[in-house]
């Protein structure tokens, strides 16, 4: 999973400065609106009357926004819910059920990471359907009522415009909440059923397991002797026999469990029972360790080049995506993570280092085997370094290496991890590629300390909570645009806000002239003339004009980027699919961002609705 800047934000440190910036922006928006309203009133009515009119409007607005009636607001929300049901929102739910019903035909449970595949499918499908529903419901409702004059039955009663707006938002949010809850429950069951499977053993494998059990009971070594399961969902597992955890029940039967290797992102527990004077009976359990919610501790990444000197980045092996940098094998090149605030009581069973590395081969070698790498720890204060172990890595396959609290190095030294290598809570972990002419690719989040595992079910709920926040935000935008735009235009505006938020990072890169191929006008010229994105355009008048227009467009894009919410902050799909816990701080950050946009959108929607003739 790619580590974005906001993933590592400390909420307690973020909320103060963020609230200050938000209040300043809100104050500027209020002052700008008040001045604009006053200027328009002065032009129409004169200075004295215009000033009085503006003051009356602002006082009335303050009263409307503060003196909301919960009873009337909830009644209007109920009417909105009934209206949504009449618009046949059940169709969206039916589409979701159809997609889930037929997804089993196209989702391959035998893929390398089936859990990631299934989770990404249900979260992405749910997100798109619910957000599209929110766009159409919120943007079309008010214009349709105005066009059909049905809103007259509401505004002729003692109802404040603020209550109409808030009732719409709450009603649509309630509809989306119920729909999202049903989708979440169905998705959870779908994922569990789709990934559930068990393996069996052939008669020969069962006989070999029984032989291994008897040899282990006699004290003979079974090290290196393995047995394989049958092939299910396009994979099989290898069983390593270790009967050291046996127990004896009341009938005298021996019971124990052994584990398989990790394959396709999961493993199984093989349970066995040995009756008195009987043969061992083996049974395979369901998949385990595939639906996770890891709680990671990230370090700061830096690099050493092939000569062992400090480098800003590693080697570029030709990948256009520059998130990962590569270190050359068989050299002094290294990727180094510095961890802080480590305490021994956090890791009583050793330091669990989990990594998912990119592997770039300049020659195939033995393609069935991984590329060898090494892990070392280094004291950042003394510079003392100790080699921990050598391991084999495969392309983007998650590997867990536990560094013992005490271990011996190759030169016979005994190392106490926290006493000898941790200085003031800081520790460096060095990663090297051992194989010459091969490369390891590493990014910021590709190596971390796996502090613990949180509840996957709760993490799944948090993932859908992110979709709910996106739905509420889009509902707020839709209601806002529907107060002063016609239905089709309101849909376009709401959809544009959604797309801009989803591609916020690209919008920023475009506004800063960091995208290959230049701005939109220059890109269009390249497309028409079939020129690549890295070659400079010929220095003609046409090129100069296009780049000048792009400069102006970039300023507008920068302004739009600042105004639109970043929907990536509200999307937790990657966290759930890749098995990382969504921290409460990150969820709180997403909630604050949603409220920071929905609150002003509600106020602006009230202002626009009150300004219309029919709201008087």
Number of C-alpha atoms within 10 A of each C-alpha: 14 13 13 12 7 13 14 12 14 12 16 11 9 13 14 10 11 16 13 11 11 14 13 12 12 14 12 12 12 14 12 12 13 15 12 13 18 20 17 13 19 18 10 11 14 12 14 10 14 19 17 14 17 20 15 12 17 14 12 12 19 12 13 17 18 10 12 16 15 12 10 16 22 18 16 23 25 18 15 25 21 13 16 19 12 10 12 10 16 13 11 16 18 11 12 19 15 11 14 19 11 10 16 13 8 7 14 17 21 13 15 16 18 22 25 20 17 23 23 18 20 23 23 14 15 22 21 13 15 22 22 18 21 28 24 19 24 30 32 22 21 27 22 15 12 14 11 10 12 12 17 13 8 15 15 11 8 8 17 23 24 26 24 24 26 23 23 27 26 21 26 26 25 17 20 24 19 11 17 22 15 12 21 20 11 15 22 17 10 18 20 13 10 17 19 12 15 16 20 18 17 11 9 10 16 18 15 15 23 17 14 21 20 15 13 17 12 9 9 11 12 14 10 7 12 15 17 19 19 15 13 14 15 12 15 18 21 17 20 18 21 17 17 11 9 14 13 13 11 6 8 12 15 16 18 17 20 19 18 21 16 17 16 20 19 19 20 23 17 19 15 18 20 18 16 11 8 9 14 20 15 19 14 20 18 14 17 14 12 20 25 22 24 22 18 19 18 19 20 13 21 18 24 21 20 18 10 12 11 14 15 10 18 24 18 14 15 7 9 7 8 12 12 22 22 27 30 24 22 16 17 16 27 30 26 23 22 18 19 17 11 17 13 15 8 11 16 10 12 17 20 18 19 17 20 21 23 20 21 19 17 11 9 9 11 8 10 8 10 15 24 18 19 17 19 17 23 23 21 17 12 11 11 11 16 24 17 21 14 15 15 13 22 19 15 13 18 15 17 15 17 16 18 17 16 13 15 14 12 10 8 8 10 13 17 14 21 20 12 16 23 24 18 13 13 19 23 23 25 24 21 24 30 22 16 14 14 21 27 30 24 25 22 21 21 20 26 22 21 20 15 14 14 17 12 19 14 12 23 26 16 22 24 22 22 23 25 22 22 27 26 24 27 28 30 32 29 31 30 29 27 26 25 18 17 17 22 14 15 25 23 16 19 27 21 13 19 23 13 21 22 19 15 20 15 15 20 19 16 22 24 16 15 12 15 13 21 22 23 17 19 21 19 14 16 17 13 8 9 9 14 13 15 9 10 11 16 9 8 9 9 13 16 14 13 19 17 15 15 21 19 12 17 21 14 13 19 16 13 18 22 13 13 17 22 20 23 18 21 24 24 24 25 18 22 27 25 20 25 22 25 26 15 11 16 20 21 14 22 23 17 15 20 23 15 18 18 20 12 17 21 19 18 19 25 25 19 17 22 18 15 11 7 13 17 11
